[in-house]
Amino acid sequence: MLDKNNVLVKTFRMARDRFKDSDMHNVRLRLIGSRSSDGREQNMPTCSEVAAIIVGDLSDENIHRDIIVEKRSGLLQRINELHPKFMAMQYPLLFPYGEDGFRNEILKKGLGGAVPLTEEYVTMQEYYAYQLQQRENEGETLILGRRLRQQFLVDAYTCVEEYRLIWVRNHQLQLRSEVYFGIKDAVFRGDTTPSSIGKRVVLPSSFIGSYRYMIQNYQDAMSICRWAGYPNLFITFTCNPKWPEIESFLSLIPAQRPEDRPDIIARVFKIKLDQLLRDLKHGKHFGKVIAVNYIVEWQKRGLPHTHILLYLYPNDKHPTPVDIDKIISAEIPDKITNPGDYEVISQYMIHGPCGFANPKSPCMVDNKCRKHFPKKFYIDTMIDEDGYAIYRRRDNGMTVEKKGVMLDNRFVVPYNINQLLVKYQAHINVEWCNHSKSIKYLFKYVNKGSD
């Protein structure tokens, strides 16, 4: 199929035949990136559009936006990610026809003049964002790529990051980076070794994930804390891949799994997170909220979760154990009187089984649970000397069966006893944190960056 339809395969076959039929031993195949035709047109690409030149004496100069493939060189060569055939050569099964990828100067198409264009050309991020969407009138080859599609997503992301880094490196004057480098500044800093002196490329705070980005977010969070006081509640909200919105979208194409579509997971989770923040700020679950901090992280298995810090109005700060019991519970509800709550708690808020019952649990490190389960039974809620709440866990005989193991209140993750769990059908851990000794840990945790 590739021999018949893929223009890149045809070109490589042509180079191979030329190598076999001639005495040249230094054959190079040059795929020229610049062209006059537009690769977005509907017609399939042809060999003439690829503009391949097979020569034996091509110079070693690196021609911008060209891909040069050598028969035997023994040398590493950088391939420019701006070449139209960059992704087609990396993923021939996802682009079986050798379709063009992103290139510079792709013109934007207006919406009939209704929406004015702020930029003339399509950016790399906009191009890949458009390419990753699922549409009824387009092929599903990229959608059905599974692990290969995830690798493509990573490559596309790194290409976008490289594109941004190139822009930052080429626009240092606009970023006023002359303040951060120079011989005089090096002397003032006390740098005496020659290797430490030179021109630095400064990443601004607008570059997500940079050092200045993290410092700025931390300073903003501390400014909120200075104005609103210590945070009162620490909430962890985890995505549920069995949400009906996710399952209904995956059903449009058979045999899809949630881990195959991180784009759908992220979009649905963002909708749920926005609604949860609205409920927290305007609802009556914990009282009047005056400020919120949160950060979104991605777990290794591909599910996002967020850590939220809530600042409550002074009259709703819940300073005593009795007040804490009104909003946070760490016990299993009664199955007979509250069957709905029992079902939700048993499904989303039970840790384990781990320990001797399941030594291969992911939480087990050196034969111990790194989450410190099972907890101890406590008749009443109390605050320890470090400022952390020890929630009430009574030995009342309530149990939940998971994987053939009966688990009691010692395995319950603290949760809100209101309707948050029932509404969102997800893991929502709620912790009380209104103490000065916990503020350093919380702000370090909520601003520690992506996973």
N, C-alpha and C positions, 0 to 999 in steps of 0.2 A: 504494500500500500504506500509506504514511504517512497519507494523507488518510482512509483507512478505519479504521485501527487506533490511530493515535497521538493521545492525548487532547490533547497540547500543540499538535499541528498543527491539530486541530479548533478549539481555543481561539483560536489565532492567525488562522485563517480567519474565525472569528466576529468578531474585532476588526477585521479588514480590511473585512468586509461592513458593520459598524457605521460605520466611517470613511467608506465610500463613500456610505452612505445618509443621512448626517447632515451638518450644516454645521460640526461640531466639527473644529478643526485641531490640537488639543492632546490627542490621545487617548492614554491610558495604560492598559496592561494590567498588572494587579496579580495575581501568583500568591501566594496566602497560604500561608505555610509551616506554620503550626500547624493541627492538625486533631484530631478525636476518634478517627477510625478508624486502624487499624494498617496501614501500607503494606506489611507483610511478608506479608499474607494472600494466598492463592492467586488470588483473583478479580482480573480485570484492572481497572485504574483507569478511572474514567469522568470526564466533564467536571465533574460535580458535586463529585467528590472534589478536583479541582484547586483549586476555590474561586476562580475568576477573576472579577475585577470590572473592568468597562470604564467609566471615568469620564473626564471632561474637565477637572475642576477639583481633582484630587488634590493635596494639599499637598506641598511639597518635603521634608518631614521623612522621614528614612530610617527606615523601619519594620523592626525587627529580623526577620531570617529570612524576609523577603519579597523577591520579585523583581519589579521594576517596569520594564516595557518601554515606552519612549516612541516615538511615531511620528517626530517630528523634534524633537530637543532641542539637538544640538550639544555636549552635555556628556558627560563620562565619568562612569560610575556603577559603584560597586563592588558586585559580586554576592556574597552571603555563601555560602561553601562548605558551610555547615550546612543549606542549603535542600534539601528532599527531591528537588527537580527539578533540582538543580545539574548533575549528570552527564548526565541525560536531555536537557537543553537543549544541553549542550556536544557530546554524541555521540549524535545521533538515530539513526544507523545501528547503533550498538552496543546501543541500548535502543529498539527500534522501537515498543514499546507505551507509551513514556513512563513506564517503571517508576520507582518511588521509589528514591532512593539513601540515603545515610546521613543520619540525623537524630538529634537528642538523645533520650535516654530510650527507647532500644530495649531492652526487657527481655531478660535472659538466660534461657535455658531450661535447667533442670537435667537431669541424667542419671538421673532416677528416684531422686534422693536419694543415689545412690552416691558422687557427688563433690560436696561442699559448694561453693556459690558464694561466692567471696571478694568479688565486686562484683555489684551489682544490674543494671547496665546494660552494654551492649556498647560498647566503645570504637571509635573510628574505625579504628584499626589492625586490630583484630580483625575489623571488618566487611569491610574491603577484603581482608584475608588470606583470609577465608572466600569472598569473591566471586570471587577469582582462581583457585580450585582447579578442577580438571577432575573431573567426576562423570558416571557413566554415565547417570543418570536425569535429567540437565538438558541444556538447550540448549547449543550450541557457538558461538553468535554471538560472544561475547566472546573465546573461545579462538582463533577463526579471524580475528581482527582484524588480525594482522600489524603493520604500521607504525602503524595506528590504535590497536591495542591497546597498543603500546609508549608512544604518546603518552598514552593513558589511564593507564598505570602511572605515568608521570611526574606527571600531574596528581593522581592519588591520593596519591602520595608527598608532593607539595608541600602538599596539603590536610592530611595527617597532621602534617607539620612545622609548618604554620601553627596547627593545633590545639594542638600542644605549646607553641609560642611564646606563644599566648594564655594557656595555663595558667601558664607561667612568669611572664608579665607580671602576672597577677592574683594570684600567690602569692609575691610578693617578701618578705613578712614571714616566711613559713615558711622561706625560703631565707636569712634573716638578711642580706639585701642592704643593710640600713642601714649596715653596716660600710663599704660601698664608695662611698657618695655622701654629699653634704652640703657645706655651705659651709665648715665647718671642715676637712674632708678636702681640699677644693679649695685652700684656703690653704696647707695643709701640702704639697700637691703642687707648689705654685708656679704654679697656674693663675690668671692675671691678666686674661685676656680674658673678657668676659661670655658669649660664645658657647660657651665650654668648660665652663661651670658649669650644672648642672641635674641632674635626676633621671635616673639611668641604670637600664636594665633589665639585670640581671646574669644571664648564662647560667651555670648551675651545671655542675660537671664531669660530672654524670649526663646532660647533654644531648650526644648524640653529635655530634662534629664541632666543638664549641665550643672556644674558646681554652683554658679550664681543663681540658677533657677531654684535649686534646693535651698540655698541660703535665703533667697527672697521669700519662698513659701514659709520657711521656718520663722523668719522675722514677722511676717504677716500674722502667722498663727499666735506668736507670742504677743503681738500688739492686741489681738482680740482678747487674749487671756488677761492682759494688763487692764483692759477696759471692762471685761465682763466677769473677771474673777476666775477661780479654778473651774475646770469642766466638772460636770456632775455625773454624766453617764457615758460609758464607753460601749458602743454598739457595733457588733460585727454582723453584716448582712451578706449571705452567701447565695450565689445563683443556684437555682434548681433546674437542671436540664429537662425535667419532666413537666415543666410549665406547659399548659395547653397551647399557649401562643407559639412556643417552640415546636411542639409536636405537630401542630396543624400545618406549620410552614414546611417542616421536613417531610410531611406526607405528600406534598406536591410532587416530589421525586422519590420513587420507591427505594428502599434499602439504604437510606441515609441515616446516619447516627449523629447525635449532638456534637461529638468530638470532630466530626467531619466539617462542621459549619461554625467556626469560631466567629464569623461575621454576624450570623443570626443570634448566637449567644450574646454577643456584646450589645447588639441593638435592643434586644428584649430586656437585658439586664439594665441598660441605661433607662429605659422607660419605667421599669419597676423602681429603680433607685430614685428617680425624680419624684415619683408618686409617694414613695416612703418618706422622702425629705419633706414633702408638702404635708403629709399626715403628722409628722413629728413636730413641725413648726406651727401648724394651725389646728392640730387635734388636741385632745384632752388625755392623751396616753400618759404623759409624765408631768404635765403642767405647762406653764407658759415658757416657751423657748425664746431666748434673746440672741443666740448665736450658734452656728454650726461649723465644724471643721470636718472634712472627710477626705480620704484618699482611696483610690481603687487599685487593687492588686490582682494579679493573675496567678492562680495556683498552677502547679506543674501539670496537672491533668487537663488544664484548659478552661477551668471555671473561674470567672471573676468573683471577687468578694471585696467589700468595702469596710473600712474602719471609720466610724463616725464618733465625733466628740460633741456632746450636747451641753450647752450652757443654759441653765434654767434661771428663771426669775427668783430673786431672793426668797420670796414666800413659798417657792416650790422646790427648794433644794434638798428635801428629805434628809435631814441631818441625823436622825436617830434610827436605830434598828427597827422600831415599829413602823416608821415611815418607809423604810426600805422594803419591808414585807408587803406593803401595799402595792408596790410596782414591780418587784422582782421575786420570782419563786424558783426554787431548785428542787421541787418535789413532783412526783407523778400524780396527776389528778385521779379522782375516783372514777373507775371505769363504768360504774352503774349510774351515778348521778350526773357525770359529765363525760358522756361517751365521745362527743366531738373533740373536746380538749384532750382527752386521753389518746385518741387516734393521732392527732397532730403532734403531741409531745413525743409519743413513742416513735413516730416516723422521722422527726427532724431534730429532736433535742436530747437524744440518748447517745452517750459516748460509748464506743466499744461494740462488741466485747473485746477486751484486751487482757493483758496479764497472763495468768496461767491458763485461762480459758482459750486465749488466742495469742500465743507468743509471736506469731507472724504479722500482727497488726501493724500498719504503717506508723503508729504512734510509739511503738516499742523501740527503745534505745538502751542497750546494755541491760536487757531484761527488766526495764522499768518504763512505765508510761511517761513520756515527756510532758503530757498534760496533767500529770499528777492525779490520775484516776486509778482506783476508786477513792473518793473523798471519805472523810469521816462523818459519822452521824453527829448532828448537833440539834439540841432541843430548841434553841433560840438563835436568832441572828446576832452577830457581834462584830466589832471592828478590832482587828489585831493591832499590834504596836507599830507596824509599818504602814498603817492607813488603809489596808485592804479589807473588804467586807468578807466575812465568813457566813455564808447563808445557812438558813435553817434547813436541815435535812433529817427529818424524824424517821425513826425505824418503825413505820406504821404498817408494814407488810405489803405496801403497794409495789408491784413488780411489772416488768415489761420483758417479753421474750424476743430476743434477737439472735438469729443463727443458732437456735437451740439452747441458748443460755439465758437464764432468768436474771435480769438486772434490776436493782432496787434504786432508791433515791441517791445512793452514792455515785451513780453514773449519769445523773441528770445535769445538763449544761444549763446555767442560769438563764431564764427567759422572762419576758414580760407577760403577766397574767391577763392582760387585756386581749383585744382581738387582732393584734398584729400578725401572729402566727397563722391564725385561721384565714385572714385576708390574703396574705402573701404566699402561704404554703411553701415556706423556705426556712432555712436555718437562720435564726435571728438571736444572737447571744447578747444579753444585756448585763453590764457590770456597773456597779456603783463605784465612783472614783473621786468623791469630793474630799480630797485630802492633799495637803501640800507635798507630802513625801512621794506621792505617785505622779506628780505633774511632770517630772523630768523623764520618767519612763514612757509616759503616754505620748509626750510630744516627740520624743525620739522615735517611738514606734509609728506614730501616725505620719511622720515625715521621713521615714527611712527609705523611701523610693520604691521603684517597681521591683517585683519579685523576679 
